[in-house]
Amino acid sequence: MTATTNSPGAECRPMDSPTFAAGKSSFLQELGAELAFIQDTSGQYLSFYWQDAKDYSLTQEQVVRLPLKNSFCPIALEVYLEQIQRVVELKTPQRCIHAFGYQGQSFPFELVISPILQAGSKATTVLVMGHLLPQESVQSAIDSLVPISLDPNQKLLTKIARKIRRTLDLDTIWLETVTSLGKALQVSRCIICSYKPGHPKVKVEAEYCQEPFQSILGRQLELEAESELKQALLSSEPVLVEEVISNNFQQQSVLVVSTSYQDKPNGVISLQQCDRHRQWSEAEIELVRELAQQVSTAIAHATLYKELELAREDAEKASRYKSEFLASTTHELRTPLNGIIGSLKLILDEVVDDPEEQTEFIDVAHKSALHLLEIINDILDIAKIEAGKMSLELDQVKLEGLMDAVDRFTRNQAQQKNLSLNFELPATRDDIIVFGNYQRLLQVLLNLVGNAIKFTHEGGVTISVEVQKTKIKLKEQEFPGVVKVRVADTGIGVSLEQQEKLFQSFSQVDGSSTRK
């Protein structure tokens, strides 16, 4: 770490270097205090000046960067370190009295501990200045100062603030706030409500409630009906009602304060006394006011963190949709391409001479090209992917026509491998009509049949259709039954261990037998 100055040509020196400590010592001497030093939150001296140090043979080297207990050390060390921590957290100077021990002697000082604030970062060090007190005046000075270490409200504020700063979870912040305040001030009920500017209601997010009073956790409160909540949100000042007239939830006295970040309210805290009328003291009001400031910032940070997490999840979800979509469609591109290439190759190789038969193969290639174009259009339609879904138009589809299309697109591929390709449809004169999306049904069947042909080297592939008369309801329409389509082949099959991968995105059985 380096210390810098805005002066032209200033030299940067490490904070732990002797020259830096010496420079700081001269600066501290210029402050005019009998005792002045800089410490971090562990109490370690970073620089030190005491005008009487020479009288006790105390040097910089005996103090700076050394364990505090081995040097010029506060006698009540734990209380002193707690006070430093409080000053750093609250970013507010504090006055106190502490005795320091050195060479078996006690030196009582009246101190002012101030946080050293750095732009863009939290305080991590303090500047301490003080003057030595005569032994006979120590007690009177203590009485006049009323040390903060003895103030239970300040200790409570520091404790709660420390807890809520350790988390970015909103529920934890809300619950810790109401529980700590409710217990400390011994109220019947303490609630914290979330608020969105402009909304007519607030929601009770967390509650501390003593028996036998009813819980209102999770309720939506109308601001027009809860005038003290509305007033606190509008004024940004604590609202005291020592005798509640409109008693909605058994409360007899209330103290309400809003939480706000950058002058925008984001919540409201309400302390309610339900068993008696209560006069709120100035200390209690100030405690709630200061805590509300701490909670306001914590809520804002937690809300921002939650929004960032949701944005990250949405981005990851969109990326996953794209990956899954592209993986499946890349696989699907091969089927129409095989139909185009196979049909045209038969014509180019002059395997078919009959003009009528050539026209038939050209027609197959043309329809395969149209199918390929539809797939490419889906790939280019990124808006559907980022929405996380594809809207499908469902309509009546003739099953026989669908199977004819599958036959046209895949028979050439089967013939090239000398495989049989059989279709087994129910024996009926009536058209079998299914409700679905023709393009997607064709796409799925072509994938299934295409894979069956690809991984079958002897025998053939059979596509069978079975009508099951089981009534189902879809999109508020009732249908008399469903159609089950099976694709069976005489290939190597899939082992039990590999079957769990069947419905994973773009996965297949790996092995030499599948790569021929």
C-alpha positions as CSV (number, residue, x, y, z in Angstrom):
1,M,0.0,0.0,0.0
2,T,1.3,3.5,-0.7
3,A,0.4,7.0,0.5
4,T,0.2,9.8,-2.0
5,T,-0.2,13.5,-2.0
6,N,-1.5,16.0,-4.5
7,S,1.6,18.2,-4.3
8,P,3.7,18.4,-7.5
9,G,6.7,16.0,-7.5
10,A,5.5,14.3,-4.3
11,E,7.2,11.0,-3.5
12,C,5.2,7.9,-2.8
13,R,6.5,5.9,0.2
14,P,5.2,2.6,1.7
15,M,3.2,3.1,4.8
16,D,5.4,0.7,6.8
17,S,8.7,2.5,5.8
18,P,10.6,4.4,8.5
19,T,10.6,7.5,6.3
20,F,6.8,7.4,6.1
21,A,6.5,7.0,9.9
22,A,8.9,9.8,10.5
23,G,7.0,12.1,8.1
24,K,3.7,11.2,9.8
25,S,5.2,11.9,13.2
26,S,6.2,15.4,12.2
27,F,2.7,15.9,10.9
28,L,1.2,14.7,14.1
29,Q,3.4,17.1,16.1
30,E,2.1,20.0,14.1
31,L,-1.4,19.2,15.2
32,G,-0.6,20.7,18.6
33,A,-2.0,17.9,20.7
34,E,0.0,16.4,23.6
35,L,-0.7,12.9,22.2
36,A,-1.5,12.1,18.6
37,F,-1.3,8.8,16.7
38,I,-2.8,6.8,13.8
39,Q,-4.0,3.3,14.4
40,D,-5.8,0.6,12.3
41,T,-8.8,-1.3,13.6
42,S,-6.6,-3.9,15.4
43,G,-5.1,-1.1,17.4
44,Q,-1.7,-1.3,15.8
45,Y,0.1,2.1,15.7
46,L,0.9,3.3,12.1
47,S,2.5,6.5,13.4
48,F,2.9,7.9,16.9
49,Y,3.7,11.2,18.7
50,W,3.7,12.0,22.4
51,Q,5.4,15.2,23.6
52,D,6.6,13.5,26.8
53,A,7.9,10.4,25.1
54,K,11.6,11.3,25.5
55,D,11.1,11.6,29.3
56,Y,10.2,7.9,29.4
57,S,12.7,6.8,26.7
58,L,9.9,5.9,24.4
59,T,10.8,5.9,20.7
60,Q,8.9,5.4,17.4
61,E,10.7,2.0,17.0
62,Q,9.2,0.8,20.3
63,V,5.7,1.6,19.2
64,V,5.0,1.6,15.5
65,R,4.2,-1.7,13.8
66,L,4.7,-3.7,17.0
67,P,2.1,-5.7,19.0
68,L,0.0,-3.2,21.0
69,K,0.3,-5.1,24.3
70,N,4.1,-4.8,24.2
71,S,4.1,-1.0,23.9
72,F,2.2,2.1,24.9
73,C,-1.1,0.2,25.5
74,P,-4.6,1.2,26.7
75,I,-5.2,-0.5,30.1
76,A,-8.9,-1.4,29.1
77,L,-7.8,-2.7,25.8
78,E,-10.9,-4.6,24.8
79,V,-13.2,-1.6,25.5
80,Y,-10.7,0.7,23.6
81,L,-10.7,-1.6,20.5
82,E,-14.5,-1.8,20.6
83,Q,-14.6,2.0,20.5
84,I,-12.2,2.2,17.5
85,Q,-14.5,-0.3,15.7
86,R,-17.5,1.8,16.5
87,V,-15.9,5.0,15.2
88,V,-14.9,3.2,11.9
89,E,-18.4,1.7,11.4
90,L,-20.4,4.8,12.2
91,K,-17.8,7.2,10.6
92,T,-18.3,9.6,13.4
93,P,-15.7,11.1,15.9
94,Q,-16.1,10.1,19.5
95,R,-14.8,11.6,22.8
96,C,-13.7,9.3,25.6
97,I,-11.2,8.8,28.4
98,H,-8.7,6.0,28.5
99,A,-5.7,5.3,30.7
100,F,-2.5,4.0,28.9
101,G,0.1,1.9,30.7
102,Y,3.8,2.1,30.2
103,Q,6.7,1.0,32.4
104,G,4.4,0.3,35.3
105,Q,2.8,3.7,35.2
106,S,-0.7,4.8,34.2
107,F,-1.4,7.8,32.0
108,P,-5.0,8.9,31.8
109,F,-5.9,10.8,28.6
110,E,-9.0,12.6,27.3
111,L,-9.1,11.5,23.7
112,V,-10.9,12.3,20.5
113,I,-11.0,9.3,18.1
114,S,-11.8,10.3,14.5
115,P,-12.2,8.0,11.4
116,I,-9.8,8.7,8.5
117,L,-12.1,8.7,5.5
118,Q,-10.8,7.9,2.1
119,A,-12.7,8.6,-1.2
120,G,-14.3,5.5,-2.6
121,S,-13.5,3.2,0.3
122,K,-14.5,2.6,3.8
123,A,-12.6,3.8,6.8
124,T,-9.9,1.4,8.1
125,T,-7.8,3.7,10.3
126,V,-8.4,6.3,13.0
127,L,-6.6,9.5,14.1
128,V,-6.4,9.8,17.9
129,M,-5.6,13.0,19.7
130,G,-5.6,13.7,23.4
131,H,-4.2,15.5,26.4
132,L,-3.0,14.1,29.7
133,L,-5.4,14.5,32.7
134,P,-4.3,15.2,36.3
135,Q,-5.1,12.1,38.4
136,E,-7.4,14.2,40.7
137,S,-9.6,15.3,37.8
138,V,-10.0,12.0,36.1
139,Q,-13.3,11.1,37.8
140,S,-15.0,14.4,37.1
141,A,-13.9,14.3,33.5
142,I,-15.4,10.9,33.1
143,D,-18.7,12.0,34.7
144,S,-18.8,15.0,32.3
145,L,-18.1,12.9,29.2
146,V,-20.4,10.0,29.8
147,P,-18.2,7.6,27.7
148,I,-19.9,6.0,24.8
149,S,-18.8,2.6,25.9
150,L,-21.3,2.9,28.7
151,D,-24.2,3.9,26.4
152,P,-26.4,0.8,25.8
153,N,-28.2,2.4,22.8
154,Q,-24.9,3.1,21.0
155,K,-23.7,-0.4,21.7
156,L,-26.9,-1.8,20.4
157,L,-26.7,0.3,17.3
158,T,-23.2,-0.9,16.6
159,K,-24.2,-4.5,17.2
160,I,-27.2,-4.4,14.8
161,A,-25.3,-2.4,12.2
162,R,-22.5,-4.9,12.2
163,K,-24.9,-7.8,11.7
164,I,-26.9,-6.3,8.8
165,R,-23.7,-5.3,7.0
166,R,-22.5,-8.9,7.0
167,T,-25.2,-10.0,4.6
168,L,-26.7,-9.1,1.3
169,D,-29.8,-11.2,2.0
170,L,-32.9,-9.0,2.3
171,D,-34.9,-11.4,4.5
172,T,-32.0,-11.6,7.0
173,I,-31.6,-7.8,7.1
174,W,-35.3,-7.3,7.7
175,L,-35.6,-10.0,10.4
176,E,-32.4,-8.9,12.2
177,T,-33.7,-5.3,12.3
178,V,-37.1,-6.0,13.8
179,T,-35.9,-8.7,16.2
180,S,-33.1,-6.6,17.6
181,L,-35.1,-3.4,17.9
182,G,-38.2,-5.2,19.3
183,K,-36.3,-7.0,22.0
184,A,-34.1,-4.0,22.9
185,L,-36.9,-1.5,23.2
186,Q,-39.4,-4.1,24.6
187,V,-42.2,-3.2,22.3
188,S,-45.2,-5.4,21.7
189,R,-44.7,-5.5,17.9
190,C,-42.0,-4.3,15.5
191,I,-42.5,-4.5,11.8
192,I,-40.5,-3.5,8.7
193,C,-42.3,-2.9,5.4
194,S,-41.0,-2.8,1.9
195,Y,-42.1,0.2,-0.2
196,K,-41.9,1.1,-3.9
197,P,-42.3,4.8,-4.6
198,G,-45.8,5.7,-5.9
199,H,-47.4,2.5,-4.7
200,P,-50.5,2.8,-2.4
201,K,-49.5,-0.2,-0.2
202,V,-46.6,-1.5,1.8
203,K,-46.0,-5.1,2.6
204,V,-45.0,-6.4,6.1
205,E,-41.7,-8.2,5.3
206,A,-40.6,-9.1,8.8
207,E,-42.1,-8.9,12.3
208,Y,-41.2,-9.2,15.9
209,C,-44.4,-9.8,17.9
210,Q,-45.0,-10.7,21.5
211,E,-48.0,-12.8,22.6
212,P,-50.9,-12.5,22.9
213,F,-50.9,-9.8,20.1
214,Q,-51.9,-10.9,16.6
215,S,-49.3,-11.3,13.9
216,I,-49.6,-9.1,10.7
217,L,-46.6,-10.6,8.9
218,G,-47.1,-10.7,5.1
219,R,-50.0,-8.3,5.1
220,Q,-50.4,-5.5,2.6
221,L,-51.1,-2.3,4.4
222,E,-53.0,0.6,2.8
223,L,-51.1,3.8,3.3
224,E,-54.4,5.8,3.3
225,A,-55.6,3.7,6.3
226,E,-52.2,3.8,8.1
227,S,-51.7,7.6,8.3
228,E,-48.5,7.4,10.4
229,L,-46.8,5.2,7.8
230,K,-47.7,7.5,5.0
231,Q,-46.5,10.6,7.0
232,A,-43.2,8.9,7.8
233,L,-42.6,8.1,4.1
234,L,-43.5,11.7,3.0
235,S,-41.5,13.6,5.7
236,S,-38.5,11.3,6.2
237,E,-38.7,12.2,9.9
238,P,-39.7,9.9,12.8
239,V,-43.4,10.0,13.5
240,L,-44.6,9.6,17.1
241,V,-48.1,8.8,18.1
242,E,-48.4,8.3,21.9
243,E,-52.2,7.7,21.8
244,V,-53.4,6.0,18.7
245,I,-57.0,6.9,17.8
246,S,-57.6,4.5,14.9
247,N,-56.6,1.2,16.4
248,N,-56.2,-1.3,13.5
249,F,-53.9,-3.8,15.1
250,Q,-54.3,-3.3,18.8
251,Q,-51.5,-0.7,19.0
252,Q,-51.8,2.1,21.5
253,S,-48.6,4.0,20.8
254,V,-46.3,3.9,17.8
255,L,-43.0,5.2,16.6
256,V,-42.5,5.1,12.8
257,V,-39.5,6.0,10.7
258,S,-38.9,5.5,7.0
259,T,-35.8,4.0,5.4
260,S,-34.5,5.8,2.3
261,Y,-31.5,5.6,0.0
262,Q,-30.4,8.7,-2.1
263,D,-33.5,10.5,-0.9
264,K,-35.9,7.8,-2.2
265,P,-37.8,5.8,0.5
266,N,-37.5,2.1,0.2
267,G,-39.1,0.9,3.4
268,V,-40.6,1.9,6.8
269,I,-40.0,0.6,10.4
270,S,-42.9,0.7,12.9
271,L,-42.5,0.1,16.6
272,Q,-45.9,-0.6,18.3
273,Q,-46.8,-0.7,22.0
274,C,-50.1,-2.6,22.3
275,D,-50.4,-3.2,26.1
276,R,-50.2,0.5,27.2
277,H,-49.6,4.1,26.2
278,R,-46.0,4.9,25.9
279,Q,-43.9,8.0,25.8
280,W,-40.9,7.6,23.5
281,S,-37.7,9.0,24.8
282,E,-35.2,11.2,22.8
283,A,-32.6,8.4,23.1
284,E,-35.1,5.8,21.7
285,I,-36.1,8.2,18.8
286,E,-32.4,8.9,18.0
287,L,-31.6,5.2,18.1
288,V,-34.3,4.3,15.7
289,R,-33.4,7.2,13.4
290,E,-29.7,6.2,13.2
291,L,-30.5,2.5,12.7
292,A,-32.9,3.4,9.9
293,Q,-30.1,5.1,8.1
294,Q,-28.0,2.0,8.4
295,V,-30.8,-0.3,7.3
296,S,-31.6,2.0,4.3
297,T,-28.2,1.5,2.9
298,A,-28.2,-2.2,3.6
299,I,-31.6,-2.6,1.9
300,A,-30.4,-0.7,-1.2
301,H,-27.3,-2.8,-1.5
302,A,-29.1,-6.0,-1.0
303,T,-31.8,-5.0,-3.5
304,L,-29.1,-4.1,-6.1
305,Y,-27.3,-7.4,-5.4
306,K,-30.6,-9.3,-5.9
307,E,-31.3,-7.5,-9.2
308,L,-27.8,-8.2,-10.4
309,E,-28.2,-11.9,-9.5
310,L,-31.6,-12.1,-11.4
311,A,-30.0,-10.3,-14.4
312,R,-27.1,-12.8,-14.3
313,E,-29.5,-15.8,-14.1
314,D,-31.5,-14.4,-17.0
315,A,-28.4,-14.0,-19.1
316,E,-27.2,-17.5,-18.2
317,K,-30.7,-18.8,-19.1
318,A,-30.7,-17.0,-22.4
319,S,-27.3,-18.3,-23.2
320,R,-28.4,-21.9,-22.3
321,Y,-31.5,-21.6,-24.5
322,K,-29.3,-20.5,-27.4
323,S,-26.8,-23.3,-26.8
324,E,-29.5,-25.9,-26.6
325,F,-31.3,-24.6,-29.6
326,L,-28.2,-24.3,-31.8
327,A,-27.1,-27.8,-30.7
328,S,-30.4,-29.4,-31.7
329,T,-30.8,-27.4,-34.9
330,T,-27.3,-28.1,-36.0
331,H,-28.1,-31.8,-35.7
332,E,-31.4,-31.3,-37.5
333,L,-29.7,-29.6,-40.5
334,R,-28.2,-32.9,-41.6
335,T,-31.5,-34.7,-42.3
336,P,-32.8,-32.3,-45.1
337,L,-29.2,-32.0,-46.4
338,N,-29.0,-35.8,-46.8
339,G,-32.3,-35.7,-48.7
340,I,-31.0,-33.0,-51.1
341,I,-27.6,-34.6,-51.6
342,G,-28.9,-38.1,-52.0
343,S,-31.6,-37.3,-54.5
344,L,-29.3,-35.1,-56.7
345,K,-26.5,-37.7,-56.6
346,L,-28.8,-40.4,-58.0
347,I,-29.7,-38.1,-60.9
348,L,-26.1,-37.0,-61.5
349,D,-24.8,-40.6,-61.4
350,E,-27.5,-41.5,-63.9
351,V,-28.8,-44.2,-61.7
352,V,-32.3,-43.2,-62.8
353,D,-33.0,-42.8,-66.5
354,D,-36.8,-42.4,-66.5
355,P,-37.8,-38.7,-66.7
356,E,-40.7,-39.2,-64.4
357,E,-38.5,-40.8,-61.8
358,Q,-36.0,-38.0,-62.1
359,T,-38.7,-35.5,-61.6
360,E,-39.8,-37.3,-58.4
361,F,-36.2,-37.2,-57.0
362,I,-36.0,-33.5,-57.9
363,D,-39.2,-32.9,-56.1
364,V,-37.8,-34.7,-53.0
365,A,-34.7,-32.4,-53.2
366,H,-36.9,-29.3,-53.5
367,K,-39.0,-30.2,-50.5
368,S,-35.9,-31.0,-48.5
369,A,-34.5,-27.6,-49.4
370,L,-37.8,-26.0,-48.2
371,H,-37.5,-27.9,-44.9
372,L,-33.9,-26.8,-44.5
373,L,-34.9,-23.2,-45.1
374,E,-37.5,-23.4,-42.3
375,I,-34.9,-24.7,-39.9
376,I,-32.5,-21.9,-40.9
377,N,-35.2,-19.4,-40.3
378,D,-35.7,-20.7,-36.8
379,I,-32.0,-20.4,-36.1
380,L,-32.0,-16.8,-37.2
381,D,-35.0,-16.0,-35.1
382,I,-33.0,-15.1,-32.0
383,A,-35.9,-13.2,-30.4
384,K,-37.7,-16.5,-29.8
385,I,-34.6,-17.9,-28.1
386,E,-34.1,-15.0,-25.8
387,A,-37.7,-15.1,-24.7
388,G,-37.0,-18.6,-23.5
389,K,-39.7,-20.2,-25.6
390,M,-40.9,-20.8,-29.1
391,S,-44.5,-20.0,-29.9
392,L,-46.0,-22.9,-31.8
393,E,-49.1,-22.6,-33.9
394,L,-51.1,-25.7,-33.3
395,D,-53.5,-26.9,-36.0
396,Q,-55.0,-30.1,-37.5
397,V,-52.5,-32.4,-39.2
398,K,-53.3,-35.4,-41.3
399,L,-51.2,-38.3,-40.0
400,E,-51.0,-40.1,-43.3
401,G,-49.7,-37.0,-45.1
402,L,-47.1,-36.5,-42.3
403,M,-45.9,-40.1,-42.7
404,D,-45.7,-39.7,-46.5
405,A,-43.4,-36.7,-46.0
406,V,-41.2,-38.8,-43.6
407,D,-41.1,-41.6,-46.2
408,R,-40.1,-39.2,-49.0
409,F,-37.3,-37.5,-47.0
410,T,-35.7,-40.7,-45.6
411,R,-36.3,-43.6,-48.1
412,N,-33.4,-42.6,-50.3
413,Q,-31.1,-42.7,-47.2
414,A,-32.4,-46.2,-46.3
415,Q,-32.0,-47.5,-49.9
416,Q,-28.4,-46.3,-50.1
417,K,-27.6,-48.6,-47.1
418,N,-29.8,-51.5,-48.4
419,L,-32.1,-51.1,-45.4
420,S,-35.9,-51.8,-45.4
421,L,-38.1,-48.9,-44.4
422,N,-41.6,-49.9,-43.3
423,F,-44.6,-47.9,-42.2
424,E,-47.4,-49.6,-40.2
425,L,-50.5,-47.4,-39.9
426,P,-53.9,-48.4,-38.4
427,A,-56.3,-50.0,-40.8
428,T,-59.0,-47.4,-41.3
429,R,-60.6,-45.6,-44.1
430,D,-61.0,-42.4,-42.2
431,D,-58.3,-39.8,-42.0
432,I,-56.4,-39.8,-38.7
433,I,-56.2,-36.2,-37.6
434,V,-53.8,-35.1,-34.9
435,F,-53.6,-31.6,-33.2
436,G,-50.1,-30.2,-33.3
437,N,-47.5,-28.2,-35.3
438,Y,-46.8,-29.9,-38.6
439,Q,-43.3,-28.6,-38.9
440,R,-42.2,-29.7,-35.4
441,L,-43.8,-33.1,-35.7
442,L,-42.1,-33.6,-39.0
443,Q,-38.8,-32.4,-37.5
444,V,-39.0,-34.8,-34.6
445,L,-39.9,-37.8,-36.8
446,L,-37.2,-37.1,-39.3
447,N,-34.7,-36.9,-36.4
448,L,-35.8,-40.2,-35.0
449,V,-36.0,-42.1,-38.3
450,G,-32.7,-40.4,-39.6
451,N,-30.9,-41.6,-36.5
452,A,-32.3,-45.1,-36.8
453,I,-31.1,-45.3,-40.4
454,K,-27.7,-43.8,-39.5
455,F,-26.9,-46.3,-36.7
456,T,-28.4,-49.4,-38.4
457,H,-26.2,-51.4,-40.8
458,E,-28.3,-54.5,-41.5
459,G,-32.0,-55.1,-41.5
460,G,-34.3,-52.1,-41.5
461,V,-36.4,-49.5,-39.7
462,T,-40.1,-49.8,-38.9
463,I,-42.3,-46.8,-38.0
464,S,-45.6,-47.9,-36.4
465,V,-48.6,-45.8,-35.4
466,E,-51.1,-46.7,-32.7
467,V,-54.3,-44.8,-31.8
468,Q,-55.1,-44.8,-28.1
469,K,-58.6,-43.7,-27.1
470,T,-57.9,-41.8,-24.0
471,K,-59.6,-38.4,-23.5
472,I,-57.2,-35.5,-22.8
473,K,-57.6,-31.8,-22.5
474,L,-55.1,-29.3,-24.1
475,K,-55.4,-25.5,-24.4
476,E,-59.1,-25.7,-23.2
477,Q,-59.9,-28.2,-25.9
478,E,-60.9,-31.8,-25.3
479,F,-59.6,-34.6,-27.6
480,P,-60.9,-38.2,-28.0
481,G,-57.5,-39.8,-27.9
482,V,-53.7,-39.7,-28.6
483,V,-51.5,-41.2,-31.2
484,K,-48.4,-43.2,-30.2
485,V,-45.6,-43.4,-32.8
486,R,-42.8,-45.9,-32.4
487,V,-39.5,-46.0,-34.4
488,A,-37.9,-49.4,-34.2
489,D,-34.6,-50.5,-35.9
490,T,-32.3,-53.5,-36.0
491,G,-29.3,-51.5,-35.0
492,I,-27.0,-51.9,-32.0
493,G,-29.5,-50.3,-29.6
494,V,-28.7,-48.3,-26.4
495,S,-27.4,-49.9,-23.2
496,L,-29.3,-49.4,-20.0
497,E,-26.4,-47.3,-18.7
498,Q,-26.6,-44.9,-21.7
499,Q,-30.4,-44.6,-21.8
500,E,-30.5,-41.8,-19.2
501,K,-28.6,-39.7,-21.8
502,L,-31.4,-40.1,-24.4
503,F,-33.1,-36.8,-23.5
504,Q,-30.0,-34.7,-22.8
505,S,-29.2,-32.0,-25.3
506,F,-27.3,-33.2,-28.3
507,S,-25.8,-36.4,-26.8
508,Q,-25.4,-39.8,-28.3
509,V,-23.9,-43.2,-27.5
510,D,-20.1,-43.0,-28.0
511,G,-18.2,-45.9,-29.5
512,S,-16.6,-47.2,-32.6
513,S,-19.8,-49.0,-33.7
514,T,-21.6,-45.7,-33.9
515,R,-19.0,-43.9,-35.9
516,K,-18.9,-46.0,-39.0
